[in-house]
């Protein structure tokens, strides 16, 4: 796959640069949802509605169906209650076999999510947790991304943030990583991401691809909608210049051609760590002990969300 073409601030903040036709679609979509009493509190802001519209190529009828399905799914899965009450003590056992984290921001101010997929072992993950619990964790991290990380990044950057930049590192990947459980997880995660949290992906860079990647990609590719595929850039081993074009060297990990050092495979580091709203919030879904405080993002026990594929 060829390297990405020039990516501008207008591309990154597409939701701030609407055409007259897109603005008209937003107005119609908003009016329709209000008239039908379909708007869900907390998911009724302009940028959320724009994400659903874009996901359905600005077709208000199709976007209405998608939005309604999201509302029903949240109700059926009691997502709000789950987010406020979810505890995942096995997370500390999962981290070593599923390393993932946020590391600073790209040149547009978007949080950079990194997943070391080549070091992920789904068989070992399921020795510590169940697939259902892992999916609940996935949903929890999406909620944390929308409720906590994006608002804080918006405050830091000074403009609305709605997307993320993703690096998927496949170094060490082999077919043993791609078990039946891994395929089932990928299928379910792709549906959740694309149907209920659409258009949060700004760009994704897949790096250090091994020879067997073509085999695995042939299975994963059909799971992704065309709008998602266009955001994904497979860079192989020649990726450092492309990453430096998107992520300032001071924010890019040393191993990827930058100057930033990462303390361990799970900690999340970023300017958001110093924002009061983040300090006062729970980052990890770990049980709280009476009289104790939870580790903050950027601390030794901190971690980030699962991959973003929409």
C-alpha positions in Angstrom: 0.0 0.0 0.0 1.5 3.4 -0.9 2.3 6.0 1.8 -0.5 8.4 2.6 -0.9 11.6 0.6 -0.6 15.0 2.2 -2.9 15.2 5.2 -3.9 18.7 6.2 -5.5 20.4 9.2 -8.7 20.6 7.1 -8.6 16.8 6.8 -8.0 16.4 10.6 -10.7 18.8 11.6 -13.2 18.0 8.8 -16.1 18.7 11.2 -15.0 22.3 11.5 -15.0 22.8 7.7 -18.4 21.8 6.4 -19.6 22.5 2.9 -23.1 24.1 2.5 -24.5 20.7 1.6 -23.1 19.1 4.7 -24.4 21.9 6.9 -27.8 21.5 5.4 -27.7 17.7 6.0 -26.7 18.4 9.7 -29.6 20.9 10.1 -32.1 18.4 8.6 -30.7 15.5 10.6 -30.9 17.5 13.9 -34.4 18.7 13.2 -35.6 15.2 12.3 -34.1 13.6 15.5 -35.7 16.3 17.6 -39.1 16.0 16.0 -39.0 12.2 16.4 -37.7 12.6 20.0 -34.8 10.3 19.2 -32.0 12.5 20.6 -30.1 10.8 23.4 -28.8 13.1 26.1 -25.0 13.1 26.1 -25.0 12.1 22.5 -26.9 15.1 21.0 -24.0 17.5 20.4 -23.2 18.8 16.9 -20.0 16.8 16.6 -21.6 13.5 17.5 -24.3 14.0 15.0 -21.8 14.9 12.3 -19.9 11.6 13.0 -23.0 9.6 12.3 -23.8 11.6 9.2 -20.3 11.2 7.8 -20.4 7.5 8.5 -23.5 7.2 6.3 -22.2 9.5 3.5 -24.4 12.4 4.7 -27.6 10.4 4.0 -29.9 11.6 6.8 -32.2 8.6 6.5 -29.4 6.1 6.8 -27.8 8.2 9.6 -31.1 8.2 11.5 -31.2 4.4 11.4 -27.6 4.2 12.6 -28.2 6.7 15.4 -31.3 4.9 16.5 -29.5 1.5 16.6 -26.8 3.1 18.7 -29.3 4.4 21.2 -31.0 1.0 21.4 -27.7 -0.8 21.8 -26.7 1.5 24.7 -30.0 0.9 26.4 -29.9 -2.9 25.9 -26.3 -3.1 27.2 -26.8 -0.5 30.0 -23.7 1.2 28.9 -24.0 4.3 31.2 -24.4 2.0 34.2 -21.6 -0.2 33.1 -19.2 2.7 32.7 -19.9 4.1 36.2 -19.7 0.7 37.9 -17.3 -1.4 35.8 -14.4 -3.0 37.7 -11.8 -5.1 35.9 -9.3 -6.4 38.4 -7.9 -8.9 35.9 -6.7 -5.9 33.8 -3.2 -6.0 35.5 -2.9 -9.6 34.3 -4.1 -8.8 30.9 -1.7 -5.9 30.3 1.5 -8.0 29.8 -0.1 -10.0 27.0 -2.1 -7.1 25.6 0.2 -4.0 25.7 -1.6 -0.8 24.6 -1.4 2.8 25.7 -1.6 6.5 24.7 1.6 8.4 24.1 1.2 12.2 23.8 -0.4 13.9 20.8 0.2 14.3 17.1 0.7 17.7 15.4 -3.0 18.3 15.3 -3.4 17.7 19.0 -5.1 14.3 18.6 -4.1 11.7 21.3 -1.9 9.0 19.8 -2.9 5.5 20.7 -0.4 2.7 20.3 -1.1 -1.0 20.3 1.7 -3.6 20.2 -0.4 -6.1 18.4 2.6 -8.3 17.6 3.1 -8.9 21.3 -0.6 -9.6 22.0 -1.5 -13.2 22.8 -5.3 -13.7 22.8 -4.9 -17.3 24.2 -3.1 -16.0 27.2 -5.5 -13.1 27.6 -8.3 -15.5 27.9 -6.5 -17.3 30.7 -7.0 -14.3 32.8 -10.4 -13.0 31.6 -13.4 -14.0 29.4 -14.2 -12.7 26.0 -17.4 -11.0 27.3 -15.4 -9.3 30.1 -12.8 -8.1 27.5 -15.5 -6.7 25.4 -16.9 -4.8 28.4 -13.5 -3.4 28.9 -13.4 -2.4 25.3 -16.7 -0.5 25.7 -15.5 1.1 29.0 -12.4 2.5 27.2 -14.5 3.9 24.4 -16.7 5.6 27.0 -13.6 6.9 28.8 -12.3 8.2 25.4 -15.4 10.2 24.7 -16.2 11.4 28.3 -12.7 12.1 29.6 -9.9 12.1 27.1 -11.5 14.1 24.2 -12.9 16.9 26.4 -9.5 17.3 28.1 -7.7 17.3 24.7 -10.2 19.9 23.5 -9.3 22.0 26.5 -5.6 21.7 25.8 -5.8 22.3 22.0 -8.5 25.0 22.2 -10.7 23.5 19.5 -13.1 20.5 19.5 -11.3 17.2 19.3 -13.2 14.2 17.9 -10.6 11.8 16.6 -7.4 10.0 17.4 -4.2 8.9 15.6 -3.4 5.2 15.9 -0.2 3.2 15.5 -0.5 -0.6 15.3 2.9 -2.2 15.7 3.0 -5.8 14.3 6.6 -6.5 15.3 6.7 -10.2 16.5 3.4 -11.1 14.9 2.9 -14.7 13.8 0.0 -17.0 12.9 -0.2 -18.2 16.5 -1.5 -14.8 17.4 -4.4 -15.2 15.0 -6.5 -17.8 16.8 -10.2 -18.5 16.6 -10.7 -16.4 19.7 -8.7 -13.5 18.2 -10.8 -13.6 15.0 -14.0 -13.6 17.0 -12.8 -10.7 19.1 -11.8 -8.7 16.0 -15.1 -9.3 14.4 -17.1 -8.1 17.4 -14.8 -5.2 18.1 -15.0 -4.0 14.5 -18.8 -4.0 14.7 -18.9 -2.1 18.0 -16.4 0.5 16.8 -17.9 1.1 13.4 -21.6 1.0 14.4 -21.7 2.7 17.8 -18.6 4.9 17.9 -18.2 5.9 14.3 -15.7 8.3 12.8 -13.4 8.6 15.8 -10.4 7.3 13.8 -8.4 10.1 12.2 -5.5 8.1 10.8 -4.1 4.6 11.5 -0.6 3.5 10.6 0.3 -0.2 10.6 4.0 -0.7 11.0 6.5 -3.6 11.1 4.3 -5.8 9.1 5.7 -9.4 8.8 5.4 -11.6 5.8 2.3 -13.4 7.2 0.5 -10.1 7.4 -1.0 -10.5 4.0 -2.8 -13.7 5.2 -4.2 -12.0 8.3 -5.1 -8.8 6.5 -7.1 -10.8 4.0 -9.3 -11.9 6.9 -9.5 -8.5 8.6 -10.0 -6.3 5.6 -13.5 -7.5 4.7 -14.6 -6.6 8.3 -13.9 -3.0 7.7 -16.2 -0.5 5.9 -14.7 1.4 3.0 -14.7 4.6 4.9 -12.5 3.0 7.6 -10.1 1.4 5.0 -9.3 4.8 3.5 -7.9 5.9 6.9 -5.5 3.0 7.3 -2.0 3.1 5.9 0.2 0.0 5.9 3.8 1.2 6.0 5.8 -2.0 6.6 9.2 -1.3 7.9 9.8 2.0 6.1 7.6 4.2 8.3 9.7 6.6 10.4 9.5 9.6 8.0 5.7 9.2 7.6 5.2 9.1 11.4 7.5 12.1 11.9 5.3 14.0 9.4 2.3 13.4 11.6 3.7 13.3 15.1 6.3 15.8 16.4 9.6 14.1 17.2 9.4 15.2 20.8 6.1 13.2 21.0 7.2 10.2 18.9 8.7 7.2 20.6 12.5 6.7 20.1 11.9 3.3 18.6 9.7 4.9 15.9 12.2 7.6 15.0 11.4 10.2 17.6 12.9 11.5 20.8 10.3 10.5 23.4 11.0 7.7 25.9 8.3 5.3 27.1 8.8 4.0 30.7 6.9 0.7 30.2 4.5 -1.2 27.9 1.3 0.0 29.5 1.6 3.5 30.9 -0.1 6.4 29.1 1.7 9.7 28.9 0.4 13.0 27.7 -0.2 16.7 28.5 -3.7 15.6 29.7 -2.1 14.1 32.8 -1.7 17.6 34.3 -5.3 18.7 33.7 -7.4 18.9 36.8 -10.4 17.1 35.3 -8.2 14.1 34.5 -6.5 14.1 37.9 -9.9 13.9 39.6 -11.2 11.1 37.4 -10.7 7.3 37.4 -8.6 6.1 34.5 -8.3 2.4 35.2 -11.4 0.3 36.0 -9.7 -1.3 39.0 -11.4 -1.9 42.4 -10.8 0.9 44.8 -9.6 0.1 48.3 -11.1 2.2 51.0 -8.9 5.2 51.7 -6.8 4.8 48.6 -6.6 6.7 45.3 -6.3 5.2 41.9 -3.2 5.6 39.8 -3.4 8.4 37.3 -2.6 8.2 33.6 1.1 8.5 33.2 1.8 6.7 36.5 3.3 3.3 36.5 0.0 1.5 36.6 -1.7 3.6 34.0 -3.0 2.4 30.7 -4.9 3.4 27.6 -7.8 2.3 25.5 -8.1 -0.5 23.0 -7.7 0.1 19.4 -9.9 2.5 17.4 -11.1 1.2 14.1 -13.9 3.4 12.9 
